[in-house]
Amino acid sequence: MIPLGLTAGEGYVFEVGLCRDHAVSTTVTVMSMDHKVLGVADVGVISGQVDVDSSQDVERTCQVEVLDPSNRLGLAGSGPTQPIIYVNKMIQVTYDVLIPTLGRWVHVPVFTGPITKADETSGQVSITASGKESLLTTSTSMSATYKKGSRKSDIIASFLQRSGETQRQITAWPDRTAADLTISGADAPWPVLQSLAHTLGNRSAGTDPWLGYDGAGICRLKSHSSAVQWIFHPGDGGSITSAPKVSADESAMRNYVRVISSDSKVLAVSHAPASDPFSAANLGRGGVPRYVREDVQTDTTDKKAAQKLADSTRDALLRAAVSVEFESLIVPHLEPRDVIRVVAPTWEWDLQVTKFTIPLGASQAMSHGRNAQIRPKIKYAARGRTR
């Protein structure tokens, strides 16, 4: 969850209040690329949304329309010969909540990132923006080489600093590189940094870290938490507003895993036991087994460790992916990969949320409409694993 600076007691009141009568507003702030405030509009949001999808290279995107006849945001040009330059600007969107029992506004940053498009017509400004990782998803013409034995988390922090990122919180991890690593200026660095982060920790223990930008535009490297962050349930005091739609996808299933060393040697293999419904024999035809293979690269040369990695990866992939989609009241401080619990009349399930949309609109920003009357909804998609 996005940290809000609340005490435990205040956090409880805030979260209970999200499911009851409360006032909401939206603030749009235009900033320099170094987070310097250039303009603020805390009323006048007509429509828009923040989309979050952890399966995409850029997790957060935003579209918003603001009534701004007095040019508070500074995005209105003087004409076609003097257009506004917006590629050196970012926007930050905060979802503002006033809980009566808390007695004050809580400002939740749900998006921060560079503007990719801005149009102004008769005092109405339309803005499209992408998350800050978009600045590193194309070549930067900046190369860097890190020696064998460098800590991978230090490499991530160092390259972010070299690229000018001052808003970062990178947790130190002990994992080190097994060879020199060069990040080429001709390549997009963000996939390289994410790949480094993916090799940290213990995947089988669920401590694999996440590298990404939060709603405040801070780049964070942190491990996942397995604790349930929010319970979605229907009824009085609940936040879920539609029956969950459940669908299964077996395309990501793998029943045979190989662990490959950095010099392309096979260190270990692991396959589904014959009794498993996804075993090679059970998926075969005409008496011919069907292997669906996954190769995992590792820096280790320890065969026992490689076998453990092969077995744990097989267990993680030897499952069907199950998706759940539903609508709920807005929970603005939810983050991708947070563990949620979905409660339905006949079942309940804990899973990681992967995709959601936070709507922005006039009913929230202009009239400070109360959720008890207007009930804005947020669409979620979450993924889990099942046998």
N, C-alpha and C positions, 0 to 999 in steps of 0.2 A: 504493500500500500504506500501511496505517496505520503511522506511525513508532513504533518500539518502543524507541528509545534504545540500540540495540545497535551495536557496532562492525561493520565489514564481515565480520570473521572470525566474530564471534558470530552475526551474521545468517545466515551460511552454515550454521553448525552448527545453528541453530534450524530453518531451513527443511528441511535434510536430516532432522533429527529428527522433524519432523511426519509424515514418511512411514515412520517406524520406531517402535520401542517407546518410548512416553513416557507420563507421567502427566498427567491433566487434572483441572481443577476449575472451578467457577463461583462467582463472588462477586457478590452483589446488594447494592447500596448505595442507601439512601434518602437523598436530599439536598434541601436547600432549593432554591428557584428560582435562588439565587446560588451553587450548587455547594457549600454548606456541608454536611458529612456529619452526618446525623441518626441513622443506624443502619446496621449492616453484618451480613450473613449470609453467611459463607464456607463453610458446610456446610448441607445440607438442601434443596437444589434438587431437586424431584421430577421436574418436566417443564417444557417450555416451548420457545420458539424465538424467534429474531430473524429477521425477514423484511426483506430489502432489495430494493427495486424502484425503479430510477431513472426509470421511466415515470410514477410517481405524484407528486402534489404533495408528499406526505410520504413520504420515501424509506425511512425505517426505522420499523418497528413491533415491539413486543415483547409476548409473553405468557409469564408464568412463574409457577410454583407452588412455594412454599417452606414447609417445615415450620418453624414458628417459635413453639413453645409458650411460650418465655420472652419473646416480644415484642421481640426484638432490633431488628426493623425499625421498631417503633413504629406499626404499622398496625392494631393490635387496639384496638377501642373498648371503652368501659366498659358498653355496652348501647345499646339503641335510642334512649334519651334523650340519650346522650352519644356520638354516632358520631365516628369519626376524620375530620377534614377532610384530604383528600388532594389537592385541586385546587391546593394551593400547594406541592406536593412533586414531585420527580422521582425516577427510579431510574437508576442506572448499572449495567450488567452488564459484567463482565470475564470473558473466557475465559482461564483460567490454565493455563499449560503448563509442565511440568517435563521438560526434556530431560536425560537422564542424563549425556551427554557435555558439556553446558553447565554442569551442576551447580547450577542455580538456577531459580527460577520466573520465567517471563516473563508479565506481565499485559497482555492485549490488550483494550482497551475496544471492545466490539462494539455497545454501545447506550447512549445517554443521552437522556432525554426525560421530559416531564411525564406523571404518572400520570393516566389517564383513567377507570380503574375499579379498585377494590380491595375484595376480600371476605375476611373471616376467619371460619373455622369450625373450632372445636376445635383451635386451634393451627396450622391450615393456611391460608396466605395466598395468594390468587390475585390477580395484578396484571396489568393491561393498560396499556400506555403507548405514546405516539406520539413521533416525533422532534421536536426543538425547533422546527423550522419550522412545526409545527402551531400555535404561539403567534401566528403571523403570517398564517395562512390564513383568518382571519375579520377583520371590520372592527375597528379598534383605537380609533376615535373620536379619532385623532391625525393631524392634517393637517400637511403640510410642503411648502413650495415652494422649488425650487432654480432659480437664474437660468440663463439661456442661457449656454453656455460652461463650465458646471460639469463637472468631471471625473466621469464616470459611476461609477468605483470609489469616489470620495469621497462621492457621494450614497449608495451602498450602505452604506459605513462609517458615515456620519452618521446614517442612519435606524436602523441597528441600534443605535447608541449611544443615540439618542433613545428607542428602545423598551426600553432597559434591558439590552441584550445586552453583557455584559462579556467573553464568551469568543468572540473573533473574531480572525481573521488574514486581512486583506483586502489582497491584492497591488495595488499602484498600477498603473493602466493609463492611457495618455495620451488615450484617446478622450473627447470632450466632447459635451455636448448641443447640438443645433442650435436649441433653443427652450426657454423656461421649462418646467419640469416640476413638476407638483403631484401629490403622493401624498395622495389624499383619505382622511379618517378614516372615510368611509362604505364604502370598498373594502378588500379584503384586500391588504395591502402585499407579501406574499411573491411573488405572480405578477409584480408590477411590478418588484421587485428582480431576479428571475430574468430577466425580459425585458431589463432593462438589461445584465445580465451576458452575455446571449446576443448582444448587438450588439457586444461587445468583440472585439478581435483580428482574426485573418484566418481565416475559416472554411475557405477553400479550402486553406490551408496546414496545417490541423489544429490550430491554436493557439487555437481557441475555448475560453473558460474555463468552468469549472464553479463554480457557487455552491451551497453546501449545507453540511449539518452532518455531521461525521464521527462515529465511534463514541464519541469522548470528549465530544461535545456542543460542539465548537468550530466556529463558522461560518467556512468558508474560501472564498476566491475565488482560484482558481488555474487554470492552464492544464493541459490534458491532456498526458500523456506518451505518446509512441508506442512507447516501449521495452516489450518483453515483460516482465511482472512475475512470471509463473509459467507453467511448462510442465506441463500435465496429460497424463500418459501412463500406460499400463498396465504391468504387469510389476513386477519387483523394483525397489524404490526409487521406484515411481511412486505417484501419488495418485488416479488415476482408477479407479473401481470398477464402472462400467457402460458398455455400448456407447453412444456418442453417438447421439442421435436428431436427425436433420436434417429441417427442414421449410422450405418457401419461402412467402413472402407478398409478393405483388405489389401489394397495395392502396395502399402508400405511394409507388409509382412516379409520377413526373411527367415528361412529355415536352415541356412548354412552360413557360417561366419569364418572368415580367415583373418588372422592378425599378421600384418606385413611389417617388416622392419624398414628402417630408412634406406637400406641397401637392397630392398625388394625381395628379401628372403621371407618365406612363410614360417612363422614362429609357432603358430598354434592354429588349430581348427576346432570348430564346435558345430554340431548339427542337432536337429530336433530328434528326440527319441522316437522309436517306432510307434509308441502309444499315443503320441501327440496328434491331434487332428490335422496339424499343418506339417507333419513329417513328409519327407521326400516320397515314401511309399504311399501314403494316403493321398498325396497330390498327383501321383503318377498316373500313367495310362498305358494300357497294353503291357503291363508288367514292368514298365520302365520308370524308375523313380524320377521325380522332378525336384531338382535343387534350385532354390532361389537364393543367390549368394550375395553377401555383403562383405567387402574388404575394409578392414580398419587398419590405419597406419599408426605406428607407435615408435617412440624413441627408445624404449627399453630393449635390453638384450637378454633379460631374465625370462626364461621359458615358462617358469611357473606363473610369473606375473602376466605374461602374454596369454597363457591358458585361462587365467582368471578373467582377463579382459574379454577373451573370446566368449566364454560362457556367459558373462554378465551381459554382453552385447546381444548374444543370441536370445537370452531371456527377455531383454527389452524389446527386441524386434519380432519375437515369435508370438505376435498378438495382432488382433484386428484393431484398427483405429476406430473409435466410436466418437461421433460428433454430437453435441447437444446444442440446440439453438433455442433461445427464448427471449422474451422481452421483460423488462423490469423497470422500476423507478430508477432514477439516475443515482449511481454510486460513483461520484466523481474522482475519488482518490484510489480507485482500483487500478492496478497496473497489470500489464501482460505478464503471464506466468504466475500470478498470484493463485494460490489454491483456494477454490470456492467449494461450497457444498450446495448442491441443487436438490431440493426436496419436492417430490411429486406425490400424488395420492397413494401410489403403490410401490414407490422406491425412493431411495436417496443415494447420492453419489458424490464423492469428493474428486475433483479434477482441476487441472490448470486451465485458467481462462486464456485464450489465445487471440481472440478477436472481438472488438466491440466498437460501438459508435456512440458518441456523446452529442446529442443535438444541441444547437444553439439557436435562439430565436427571440422574437420581439416579446413573446409572452413572459420571457424570463428577464430580459434586459430592460425593456422599456416600461412595462407596467409592474415589474417585480411580482408577477403572478405567483400565486401560492400553489405548490404542488398538490395540495389537498383538493383543489378545484380543477386544475389544468392537467395534472398527471402526465408530464412529459415522460416518454419511454426511451429506454436504451436497449439496443439489440446486442446480444452476446452470442458468441460461438466459442465453445470450449472443447478441448480434446482430452480424451483419456484412453486407457488401454484396457482391453478385456480379453479373456480367453474365449 
